[in-house]
Amino acid sequence: MRKYEFDWKMILTENIEDSRPHLGPTTRLENYRLMQFTLRDILEQRYGSDQTDDIFRAAGRMAGKHLYENLLSDVKEFGELVNRLQALLEEMSIGILRLEKMDMEAGRFILTVGEDLDCSGLPETGNDVCVYDEGFIAGILEAFTGKKFEVKEIDCWCTGERTCRFQADML
């Protein structure tokens, strides 16, 4: 038996006013990054960088799929998906999503995420940081289209860019 199988109900409580009457539903960026980067460090020490990236990407894919199923499943058109996702990611302070290029026939999209939760403002390291986002975007696209996607970050704040850019390809 698994101890912590994911369930969307773990994300939200029905009455946040009762469970966090003074602090509410928000937290600071430092708290998110503290959890993300300490978890990443431990995983890298135990499993290496490539396996850690795979784990983060898989978690992002699961999150994207669940986010779509629970908050966006009524969307039927791609343009509406982009518009609703833009609004949702801004409302949740995850980032500012833009669709730069779209080739529906080829199944290729270029998206940017400005003020990305994972990396905006961090020092340059020469490494792409947003592998969780790669999975997250893939999970949303897969849930919407029913097709498999590979998403790769092609620009990142931590490699000297000032926005994160992702290429999504339908497989």
PyMOL commands that place a pseudoatom at each C-alpha (Angstrom):
pseudoatom trace, name=CA, resn=MET, resi=1, chain=A, elem=C, hetatm=0, pos=[0.000, 0.000, 0.000]
pseudoatom trace, name=CA, resn=ARG, resi=2, chain=A, elem=C, hetatm=0, pos=[1.258, 3.444, -0.904]
pseudoatom trace, name=CA, resn=LYS, resi=3, chain=A, elem=C, hetatm=0, pos=[1.388, 6.020, 1.839]
pseudoatom trace, name=CA, resn=TYR, resi=4, chain=A, elem=C, hetatm=0, pos=[1.004, 9.191, -0.200]
pseudoatom trace, name=CA, resn=GLU, resi=5, chain=A, elem=C, hetatm=0, pos=[-0.739, 8.410, -3.493]
pseudoatom trace, name=CA, resn=PHE, resi=6, chain=A, elem=C, hetatm=0, pos=[-1.659, 11.745, -5.015]
pseudoatom trace, name=CA, resn=ASP, resi=7, chain=A, elem=C, hetatm=0, pos=[-5.237, 12.924, -4.766]
pseudoatom trace, name=CA, resn=TRP, resi=8, chain=A, elem=C, hetatm=0, pos=[-6.418, 16.390, -5.893]
pseudoatom trace, name=CA, resn=LYS, resi=9, chain=A, elem=C, hetatm=0, pos=[-8.133, 16.753, -2.507]
pseudoatom trace, name=CA, resn=MET, resi=10, chain=A, elem=C, hetatm=0, pos=[-4.635, 17.050, -0.975]
pseudoatom trace, name=CA, resn=ILE, resi=11, chain=A, elem=C, hetatm=0, pos=[-4.236, 20.396, -2.733]
pseudoatom trace, name=CA, resn=LEU, resi=12, chain=A, elem=C, hetatm=0, pos=[-7.179, 22.333, -1.363]
pseudoatom trace, name=CA, resn=THR, resi=13, chain=A, elem=C, hetatm=0, pos=[-9.160, 22.212, 1.808]
pseudoatom trace, name=CA, resn=GLU, resi=14, chain=A, elem=C, hetatm=0, pos=[-12.852, 22.846, 1.499]
pseudoatom trace, name=CA, resn=ASN, resi=15, chain=A, elem=C, hetatm=0, pos=[-12.812, 25.734, 3.934]
pseudoatom trace, name=CA, resn=ILE, resi=16, chain=A, elem=C, hetatm=0, pos=[-9.468, 27.522, 3.989]
pseudoatom trace, name=CA, resn=GLU, resi=17, chain=A, elem=C, hetatm=0, pos=[-10.932, 30.181, 6.281]
pseudoatom trace, name=CA, resn=ASP, resi=18, chain=A, elem=C, hetatm=0, pos=[-11.275, 27.576, 9.058]
pseudoatom trace, name=CA, resn=SER, resi=19, chain=A, elem=C, hetatm=0, pos=[-7.981, 25.753, 8.499]
pseudoatom trace, name=CA, resn=ARG, resi=20, chain=A, elem=C, hetatm=0, pos=[-5.777, 28.844, 7.954]
pseudoatom trace, name=CA, resn=PRO, resi=21, chain=A, elem=C, hetatm=0, pos=[-7.847, 31.764, 9.253]
pseudoatom trace, name=CA, resn=HIS, resi=22, chain=A, elem=C, hetatm=0, pos=[-4.859, 34.104, 9.656]
pseudoatom trace, name=CA, resn=LEU, resi=23, chain=A, elem=C, hetatm=0, pos=[-2.456, 32.965, 6.927]
pseudoatom trace, name=CA, resn=GLY, resi=24, chain=A, elem=C, hetatm=0, pos=[-4.881, 32.064, 4.144]
pseudoatom trace, name=CA, resn=PRO, resi=25, chain=A, elem=C, hetatm=0, pos=[-4.003, 30.137, 0.966]
pseudoatom trace, name=CA, resn=THR, resi=26, chain=A, elem=C, hetatm=0, pos=[-0.740, 31.879, 0.010]
pseudoatom trace, name=CA, resn=THR, resi=27, chain=A, elem=C, hetatm=0, pos=[2.904, 31.523, 0.918]
pseudoatom trace, name=CA, resn=ARG, resi=28, chain=A, elem=C, hetatm=0, pos=[6.126, 33.247, -0.056]
pseudoatom trace, name=CA, resn=LEU, resi=29, chain=A, elem=C, hetatm=0, pos=[8.306, 32.351, -3.010]
pseudoatom trace, name=CA, resn=GLU, resi=30, chain=A, elem=C, hetatm=0, pos=[11.203, 31.474, -0.687]
pseudoatom trace, name=CA, resn=ASN, resi=31, chain=A, elem=C, hetatm=0, pos=[9.140, 28.688, 0.911]
pseudoatom trace, name=CA, resn=TYR, resi=32, chain=A, elem=C, hetatm=0, pos=[8.370, 27.071, -2.429]
pseudoatom trace, name=CA, resn=ARG, resi=33, chain=A, elem=C, hetatm=0, pos=[11.996, 27.295, -3.560]
pseudoatom trace, name=CA, resn=LEU, resi=34, chain=A, elem=C, hetatm=0, pos=[13.281, 26.065, -0.195]
pseudoatom trace, name=CA, resn=MET, resi=35, chain=A, elem=C, hetatm=0, pos=[11.243, 22.884, -0.602]
pseudoatom trace, name=CA, resn=GLN, resi=36, chain=A, elem=C, hetatm=0, pos=[12.036, 22.505, -4.304]
pseudoatom trace, name=CA, resn=PHE, resi=37, chain=A, elem=C, hetatm=0, pos=[15.795, 22.972, -4.144]
pseudoatom trace, name=CA, resn=THR, resi=38, chain=A, elem=C, hetatm=0, pos=[16.440, 21.034, -0.924]
pseudoatom trace, name=CA, resn=LEU, resi=39, chain=A, elem=C, hetatm=0, pos=[14.387, 18.130, -2.293]
pseudoatom trace, name=CA, resn=ARG, resi=40, chain=A, elem=C, hetatm=0, pos=[16.269, 18.372, -5.573]
pseudoatom trace, name=CA, resn=ASP, resi=41, chain=A, elem=C, hetatm=0, pos=[19.639, 18.382, -3.760]
pseudoatom trace, name=CA, resn=ILE, resi=42, chain=A, elem=C, hetatm=0, pos=[18.808, 15.238, -1.757]
pseudoatom trace, name=CA, resn=LEU, resi=43, chain=A, elem=C, hetatm=0, pos=[17.492, 13.450, -4.845]
pseudoatom trace, name=CA, resn=GLU, resi=44, chain=A, elem=C, hetatm=0, pos=[20.604, 14.382, -6.837]
pseudoatom trace, name=CA, resn=GLN, resi=45, chain=A, elem=C, hetatm=0, pos=[22.875, 13.112, -4.057]
pseudoatom trace, name=CA, resn=ARG, resi=46, chain=A, elem=C, hetatm=0, pos=[21.040, 9.775, -4.021]
pseudoatom trace, name=CA, resn=TYR, resi=47, chain=A, elem=C, hetatm=0, pos=[20.114, 9.261, -7.675]
pseudoatom trace, name=CA, resn=GLY, resi=48, chain=A, elem=C, hetatm=0, pos=[22.149, 11.682, -9.815]
pseudoatom trace, name=CA, resn=SER, resi=49, chain=A, elem=C, hetatm=0, pos=[21.110, 14.688, -11.873]
pseudoatom trace, name=CA, resn=ASP, resi=50, chain=A, elem=C, hetatm=0, pos=[19.532, 12.843, -14.810]
pseudoatom trace, name=CA, resn=GLN, resi=51, chain=A, elem=C, hetatm=0, pos=[17.320, 10.638, -12.641]
pseudoatom trace, name=CA, resn=THR, resi=52, chain=A, elem=C, hetatm=0, pos=[16.349, 13.666, -10.533]
pseudoatom trace, name=CA, resn=ASP, resi=53, chain=A, elem=C, hetatm=0, pos=[15.341, 15.554, -13.678]
pseudoatom trace, name=CA, resn=ASP, resi=54, chain=A, elem=C, hetatm=0, pos=[13.233, 12.546, -14.717]
pseudoatom trace, name=CA, resn=ILE, resi=55, chain=A, elem=C, hetatm=0, pos=[11.512, 12.521, -11.307]
pseudoatom trace, name=CA, resn=PHE, resi=56, chain=A, elem=C, hetatm=0, pos=[10.789, 16.259, -11.397]
pseudoatom trace, name=CA, resn=ARG, resi=57, chain=A, elem=C, hetatm=0, pos=[9.556, 16.024, -14.993]
pseudoatom trace, name=CA, resn=ALA, resi=58, chain=A, elem=C, hetatm=0, pos=[7.258, 13.102, -14.090]
pseudoatom trace, name=CA, resn=ALA, resi=59, chain=A, elem=C, hetatm=0, pos=[5.887, 15.003, -11.090]
pseudoatom trace, name=CA, resn=GLY, resi=60, chain=A, elem=C, hetatm=0, pos=[5.272, 18.050, -13.289]
pseudoatom trace, name=CA, resn=ARG, resi=61, chain=A, elem=C, hetatm=0, pos=[3.499, 15.871, -15.862]
pseudoatom trace, name=CA, resn=MET, resi=62, chain=A, elem=C, hetatm=0, pos=[1.243, 14.458, -13.138]
pseudoatom trace, name=CA, resn=ALA, resi=63, chain=A, elem=C, hetatm=0, pos=[0.534, 17.954, -11.801]
pseudoatom trace, name=CA, resn=GLY, resi=64, chain=A, elem=C, hetatm=0, pos=[-0.308, 19.300, -15.265]
pseudoatom trace, name=CA, resn=LYS, resi=65, chain=A, elem=C, hetatm=0, pos=[-2.650, 16.406, -15.955]
pseudoatom trace, name=CA, resn=HIS, resi=66, chain=A, elem=C, hetatm=0, pos=[-4.459, 16.850, -12.628]
pseudoatom trace, name=CA, resn=LEU, resi=67, chain=A, elem=C, hetatm=0, pos=[-4.636, 20.619, -12.997]
pseudoatom trace, name=CA, resn=TYR, resi=68, chain=A, elem=C, hetatm=0, pos=[-6.244, 20.199, -16.424]
pseudoatom trace, name=CA, resn=GLU, resi=69, chain=A, elem=C, hetatm=0, pos=[-8.682, 17.522, -15.226]
pseudoatom trace, name=CA, resn=ASN, resi=70, chain=A, elem=C, hetatm=0, pos=[-9.774, 19.509, -12.167]
pseudoatom trace, name=CA, resn=LEU, resi=71, chain=A, elem=C, hetatm=0, pos=[-9.722, 23.100, -13.402]
pseudoatom trace, name=CA, resn=LEU, resi=72, chain=A, elem=C, hetatm=0, pos=[-9.750, 23.127, -17.218]
pseudoatom trace, name=CA, resn=SER, resi=73, chain=A, elem=C, hetatm=0, pos=[-11.497, 19.962, -18.435]
pseudoatom trace, name=CA, resn=ASP, resi=74, chain=A, elem=C, hetatm=0, pos=[-14.471, 21.912, -19.816]
pseudoatom trace, name=CA, resn=VAL, resi=75, chain=A, elem=C, hetatm=0, pos=[-12.193, 23.637, -22.380]
pseudoatom trace, name=CA, resn=LYS, resi=76, chain=A, elem=C, hetatm=0, pos=[-12.791, 22.434, -25.943]
pseudoatom trace, name=CA, resn=GLU, resi=77, chain=A, elem=C, hetatm=0, pos=[-10.730, 24.785, -28.162]
pseudoatom trace, name=CA, resn=PHE, resi=78, chain=A, elem=C, hetatm=0, pos=[-6.951, 25.293, -28.050]
pseudoatom trace, name=CA, resn=GLY, resi=79, chain=A, elem=C, hetatm=0, pos=[-7.229, 29.096, -28.003]
pseudoatom trace, name=CA, resn=GLU, resi=80, chain=A, elem=C, hetatm=0, pos=[-9.556, 28.903, -25.022]
pseudoatom trace, name=CA, resn=LEU, resi=81, chain=A, elem=C, hetatm=0, pos=[-7.112, 26.546, -23.283]
pseudoatom trace, name=CA, resn=VAL, resi=82, chain=A, elem=C, hetatm=0, pos=[-4.283, 29.063, -23.706]
pseudoatom trace, name=CA, resn=ASN, resi=83, chain=A, elem=C, hetatm=0, pos=[-6.446, 31.962, -22.486]
pseudoatom trace, name=CA, resn=ARG, resi=84, chain=A, elem=C, hetatm=0, pos=[-7.743, 30.109, -19.433]
pseudoatom trace, name=CA, resn=LEU, resi=85, chain=A, elem=C, hetatm=0, pos=[-4.298, 28.724, -18.600]
pseudoatom trace, name=CA, resn=GLN, resi=86, chain=A, elem=C, hetatm=0, pos=[-2.753, 32.204, -18.856]
pseudoatom trace, name=CA, resn=ALA, resi=87, chain=A, elem=C, hetatm=0, pos=[-5.302, 33.572, -16.409]
pseudoatom trace, name=CA, resn=LEU, resi=88, chain=A, elem=C, hetatm=0, pos=[-4.951, 30.614, -14.038]
pseudoatom trace, name=CA, resn=LEU, resi=89, chain=A, elem=C, hetatm=0, pos=[-1.139, 30.684, -13.920]
pseudoatom trace, name=CA, resn=GLU, resi=90, chain=A, elem=C, hetatm=0, pos=[-1.171, 34.409, -13.217]
pseudoatom trace, name=CA, resn=GLU, resi=91, chain=A, elem=C, hetatm=0, pos=[-3.870, 34.054, -10.565]
pseudoatom trace, name=CA, resn=MET, resi=92, chain=A, elem=C, hetatm=0, pos=[-1.818, 31.297, -8.888]
pseudoatom trace, name=CA, resn=SER, resi=93, chain=A, elem=C, hetatm=0, pos=[1.394, 33.400, -9.201]
pseudoatom trace, name=CA, resn=ILE, resi=94, chain=A, elem=C, hetatm=0, pos=[3.124, 30.609, -11.136]
pseudoatom trace, name=CA, resn=GLY, resi=95, chain=A, elem=C, hetatm=0, pos=[4.129, 32.753, -14.088]
pseudoatom trace, name=CA, resn=ILE, resi=96, chain=A, elem=C, hetatm=0, pos=[3.041, 34.771, -17.095]
pseudoatom trace, name=CA, resn=LEU, resi=97, chain=A, elem=C, hetatm=0, pos=[2.333, 32.387, -19.964]
pseudoatom trace, name=CA, resn=ARG, resi=98, chain=A, elem=C, hetatm=0, pos=[2.560, 33.445, -23.613]
pseudoatom trace, name=CA, resn=LEU, resi=99, chain=A, elem=C, hetatm=0, pos=[2.161, 31.363, -26.766]
pseudoatom trace, name=CA, resn=GLU, resi=100, chain=A, elem=C, hetatm=0, pos=[4.906, 32.520, -29.159]
pseudoatom trace, name=CA, resn=LYS, resi=101, chain=A, elem=C, hetatm=0, pos=[4.461, 30.066, -32.036]
pseudoatom trace, name=CA, resn=MET, resi=102, chain=A, elem=C, hetatm=0, pos=[1.921, 27.434, -32.897]
pseudoatom trace, name=CA, resn=ASP, resi=103, chain=A, elem=C, hetatm=0, pos=[1.970, 24.846, -35.673]
pseudoatom trace, name=CA, resn=MET, resi=104, chain=A, elem=C, hetatm=0, pos=[-1.117, 22.700, -35.105]
pseudoatom trace, name=CA, resn=GLU, resi=105, chain=A, elem=C, hetatm=0, pos=[-0.376, 20.451, -38.107]
pseudoatom trace, name=CA, resn=ALA, resi=106, chain=A, elem=C, hetatm=0, pos=[3.108, 19.587, -36.854]
pseudoatom trace, name=CA, resn=GLY, resi=107, chain=A, elem=C, hetatm=0, pos=[2.015, 19.584, -33.224]
pseudoatom trace, name=CA, resn=ARG, resi=108, chain=A, elem=C, hetatm=0, pos=[4.744, 22.054, -32.240]
pseudoatom trace, name=CA, resn=PHE, resi=109, chain=A, elem=C, hetatm=0, pos=[4.376, 24.980, -29.875]
pseudoatom trace, name=CA, resn=ILE, resi=110, chain=A, elem=C, hetatm=0, pos=[6.777, 27.540, -28.432]
pseudoatom trace, name=CA, resn=LEU, resi=111, chain=A, elem=C, hetatm=0, pos=[5.642, 28.950, -25.086]
pseudoatom trace, name=CA, resn=THR, resi=112, chain=A, elem=C, hetatm=0, pos=[7.230, 31.383, -22.680]
pseudoatom trace, name=CA, resn=VAL, resi=113, chain=A, elem=C, hetatm=0, pos=[6.740, 31.735, -18.956]
pseudoatom trace, name=CA, resn=GLY, resi=114, chain=A, elem=C, hetatm=0, pos=[7.785, 35.113, -17.595]
pseudoatom trace, name=CA, resn=GLU, resi=115, chain=A, elem=C, hetatm=0, pos=[8.419, 35.598, -13.877]
pseudoatom trace, name=CA, resn=ASP, resi=116, chain=A, elem=C, hetatm=0, pos=[8.613, 31.806, -13.595]
pseudoatom trace, name=CA, resn=LEU, resi=117, chain=A, elem=C, hetatm=0, pos=[8.069, 30.511, -10.075]
pseudoatom trace, name=CA, resn=ASP, resi=118, chain=A, elem=C, hetatm=0, pos=[10.993, 28.090, -10.336]
pseudoatom trace, name=CA, resn=CYS, resi=119, chain=A, elem=C, hetatm=0, pos=[13.815, 30.348, -11.457]
pseudoatom trace, name=CA, resn=SER, resi=120, chain=A, elem=C, hetatm=0, pos=[13.123, 34.042, -12.079]
pseudoatom trace, name=CA, resn=GLY, resi=121, chain=A, elem=C, hetatm=0, pos=[15.682, 36.123, -10.225]
pseudoatom trace, name=CA, resn=LEU, resi=122, chain=A, elem=C, hetatm=0, pos=[18.082, 33.260, -9.468]
pseudoatom trace, name=CA, resn=PRO, resi=123, chain=A, elem=C, hetatm=0, pos=[21.777, 33.549, -10.326]
pseudoatom trace, name=CA, resn=GLU, resi=124, chain=A, elem=C, hetatm=0, pos=[23.062, 32.245, -13.638]
pseudoatom trace, name=CA, resn=THR, resi=125, chain=A, elem=C, hetatm=0, pos=[24.236, 28.655, -13.242]
pseudoatom trace, name=CA, resn=GLY, resi=126, chain=A, elem=C, hetatm=0, pos=[24.493, 27.605, -16.863]
pseudoatom trace, name=CA, resn=ASN, resi=127, chain=A, elem=C, hetatm=0, pos=[21.832, 24.942, -16.240]
pseudoatom trace, name=CA, resn=ASP, resi=128, chain=A, elem=C, hetatm=0, pos=[18.180, 24.865, -17.209]
pseudoatom trace, name=CA, resn=VAL, resi=129, chain=A, elem=C, hetatm=0, pos=[16.183, 24.703, -13.974]
pseudoatom trace, name=CA, resn=CYS, resi=130, chain=A, elem=C, hetatm=0, pos=[12.604, 24.282, -15.114]
pseudoatom trace, name=CA, resn=VAL, resi=131, chain=A, elem=C, hetatm=0, pos=[12.346, 20.528, -15.727]
pseudoatom trace, name=CA, resn=TYR, resi=132, chain=A, elem=C, hetatm=0, pos=[9.243, 20.379, -13.505]
pseudoatom trace, name=CA, resn=ASP, resi=133, chain=A, elem=C, hetatm=0, pos=[7.687, 22.970, -15.837]
pseudoatom trace, name=CA, resn=GLU, resi=134, chain=A, elem=C, hetatm=0, pos=[8.581, 20.791, -18.841]
pseudoatom trace, name=CA, resn=GLY, resi=135, chain=A, elem=C, hetatm=0, pos=[6.502, 17.993, -17.366]
pseudoatom trace, name=CA, resn=PHE, resi=136, chain=A, elem=C, hetatm=0, pos=[3.751, 20.370, -16.241]
pseudoatom trace, name=CA, resn=ILE, resi=137, chain=A, elem=C, hetatm=0, pos=[3.277, 21.779, -19.742]
pseudoatom trace, name=CA, resn=ALA, resi=138, chain=A, elem=C, hetatm=0, pos=[3.438, 18.288, -21.270]
pseudoatom trace, name=CA, resn=GLY, resi=139, chain=A, elem=C, hetatm=0, pos=[0.819, 17.017, -18.816]
pseudoatom trace, name=CA, resn=ILE, resi=140, chain=A, elem=C, hetatm=0, pos=[-1.607, 19.814, -19.679]
pseudoatom trace, name=CA, resn=LEU, resi=141, chain=A, elem=C, hetatm=0, pos=[-1.124, 19.361, -23.430]
pseudoatom trace, name=CA, resn=GLU, resi=142, chain=A, elem=C, hetatm=0, pos=[-1.469, 15.581, -23.156]
pseudoatom trace, name=CA, resn=ALA, resi=143, chain=A, elem=C, hetatm=0, pos=[-4.637, 15.812, -21.069]
pseudoatom trace, name=CA, resn=PHE, resi=144, chain=A, elem=C, hetatm=0, pos=[-6.152, 18.299, -23.531]
pseudoatom trace, name=CA, resn=THR, resi=145, chain=A, elem=C, hetatm=0, pos=[-5.174, 16.536, -26.783]
pseudoatom trace, name=CA, resn=GLY, resi=146, chain=A, elem=C, hetatm=0, pos=[-5.007, 12.886, -25.739]
pseudoatom trace, name=CA, resn=LYS, resi=147, chain=A, elem=C, hetatm=0, pos=[-1.569, 12.753, -27.459]
pseudoatom trace, name=CA, resn=LYS, resi=148, chain=A, elem=C, hetatm=0, pos=[1.915, 12.373, -25.953]
pseudoatom trace, name=CA, resn=PHE, resi=149, chain=A, elem=C, hetatm=0, pos=[4.194, 15.450, -25.876]
pseudoatom trace, name=CA, resn=GLU, resi=150, chain=A, elem=C, hetatm=0, pos=[7.869, 16.070, -25.231]
pseudoatom trace, name=CA, resn=VAL, resi=151, chain=A, elem=C, hetatm=0, pos=[8.574, 19.515, -23.801]
pseudoatom trace, name=CA, resn=LYS, resi=152, chain=A, elem=C, hetatm=0, pos=[12.075, 20.937, -23.525]
pseudoatom trace, name=CA, resn=GLU, resi=153, chain=A, elem=C, hetatm=0, pos=[13.160, 24.211, -21.971]
pseudoatom trace, name=CA, resn=ILE, resi=154, chain=A, elem=C, hetatm=0, pos=[15.201, 26.061, -24.588]
pseudoatom trace, name=CA, resn=ASP, resi=155, chain=A, elem=C, hetatm=0, pos=[15.804, 29.312, -22.646]
pseudoatom trace, name=CA, resn=CYS, resi=156, chain=A, elem=C, hetatm=0, pos=[15.988, 29.781, -18.875]
pseudoatom trace, name=CA, resn=TRP, resi=157, chain=A, elem=C, hetatm=0, pos=[16.667, 32.610, -16.454]
pseudoatom trace, name=CA, resn=CYS, resi=158, chain=A, elem=C, hetatm=0, pos=[19.517, 30.525, -15.018]
pseudoatom trace, name=CA, resn=THR, resi=159, chain=A, elem=C, hetatm=0, pos=[21.223, 30.345, -18.433]
pseudoatom trace, name=CA, resn=GLY, resi=160, chain=A, elem=C, hetatm=0, pos=[21.148, 34.118, -18.860]
pseudoatom trace, name=CA, resn=GLU, resi=161, chain=A, elem=C, hetatm=0, pos=[17.729, 34.659, -20.442]
pseudoatom trace, name=CA, resn=ARG, resi=162, chain=A, elem=C, hetatm=0, pos=[15.065, 36.772, -18.788]
pseudoatom trace, name=CA, resn=THR, resi=163, chain=A, elem=C, hetatm=0, pos=[12.149, 34.519, -19.625]
pseudoatom trace, name=CA, resn=CYS, resi=164, chain=A, elem=C, hetatm=0, pos=[11.768, 30.760, -19.756]
pseudoatom trace, name=CA, resn=ARG, resi=165, chain=A, elem=C, hetatm=0, pos=[10.985, 29.392, -23.212]
pseudoatom trace, name=CA, resn=PHE, resi=166, chain=A, elem=C, hetatm=0, pos=[9.701, 25.894, -23.918]
pseudoatom trace, name=CA, resn=GLN, resi=167, chain=A, elem=C, hetatm=0, pos=[9.357, 23.912, -27.112]
pseudoatom trace, name=CA, resn=ALA, resi=168, chain=A, elem=C, hetatm=0, pos=[6.526, 21.376, -27.059]
pseudoatom trace, name=CA, resn=ASP, resi=169, chain=A, elem=C, hetatm=0, pos=[6.453, 18.645, -29.702]
pseudoatom trace, name=CA, resn=MET, resi=170, chain=A, elem=C, hetatm=0, pos=[3.706, 16.098, -30.185]
pseudoatom trace, name=CA, resn=LEU, resi=171, chain=A, elem=C, hetatm=0, pos=[5.187, 12.611, -30.421]
for i in range(1, 171): cmd.bond("trace and resi %d" % i, "trace and resi %d" % (i + 1))
show_as sticks, trace
zoom trace
